């Protein structure tokens, strides 16, 4: 069982899952690694005149990190399947 305040994630690159069974038991942080060629592919798409967009169910902060790393035109965060 955890007691006291739970520190925030060290950065916004992670998705968080909180675990509880009556009380807070823990937190798991997940992060997707980008493929090494991802930025190069985005740059090529933009050279072809295509607008680039990332659609994600993740938090806006994590989506902003993707925008910065990939150089995409826009990101949409907190999306649900079917949106």
C-alpha positions in Angstrom: 0.0 0.0 0.0 1.3 3.5 -0.9 1.1 6.3 1.5 1.6 10.0 1.1 1.6 12.0 -2.1 2.5 10.3 -5.3 5.0 12.2 -7.4 4.1 13.3 -10.9 5.7 11.7 -13.9 9.1 13.1 -14.6 8.0 14.2 -18.0 5.0 14.3 -20.3 6.2 11.6 -22.6 4.3 8.9 -20.8 0.7 7.6 -20.5 -0.3 6.8 -16.9 -2.4 4.0 -15.5 -3.3 4.2 -11.8 -3.9 1.0 -10.0 -6.3 0.8 -7.1 -8.1 -1.8 -5.0 -10.0 0.2 -2.5 -7.0 2.5 -2.1 -4.2 3.5 -4.4 -1.8 0.7 -5.1 0.5 2.1 -7.7 1.0 3.7 -11.0 2.4 2.4 -14.3 3.9 4.7 -16.9 3.9 3.7 -20.6 5.7 5.2 -23.5 5.7 4.4 -27.2 9.0 4.7 -28.9 9.1 6.3 -32.3 10.6 4.5 -35.2 14.0 6.0 -36.2 12.8 6.8 -39.7 9.5 8.5 -38.5 10.7 12.1 -38.8 12.2 11.5 -42.2 8.9 10.0 -43.5 7.0 13.0 -42.2 9.5 15.4 -43.9 9.1 13.5 -47.2 5.3 13.7 -46.9 5.5 17.4 -46.4 7.9 17.8 -49.4 5.2 16.1 -51.4 2.8 18.9 -50.3 0.8 16.7 -47.9 -0.4 18.0 -44.6 0.5 15.8 -41.7 -1.6 15.0 -38.7 -1.3 12.7 -35.7 -4.6 11.3 -34.1 -4.1 9.9 -30.6 -6.1 8.9 -27.6 -3.3 10.2 -25.5 -3.0 13.3 -23.4 -2.5 16.7 -25.1 1.0 17.0 -23.4 2.1 13.7 -24.9 0.7 14.6 -28.3 2.6 17.9 -28.2 5.8 15.9 -27.7 5.0 13.9 -30.8 4.4 17.1 -32.8 7.8 18.4 -31.7 9.7 15.2 -32.4 8.0 14.4 -35.7 7.5 17.9 -37.1 3.9 17.2 -38.0 1.5 20.0 -38.9 -1.1 19.2 -36.2 -2.1 16.8 -33.5 -5.5 15.8 -32.0 -5.4 14.3 -28.6 -7.9 12.5 -26.2 -9.7 10.9 -29.1 -11.9 7.9 -28.7 -12.4 5.1 -31.2 -14.9 6.2 -33.8 -14.1 9.9 -33.6 
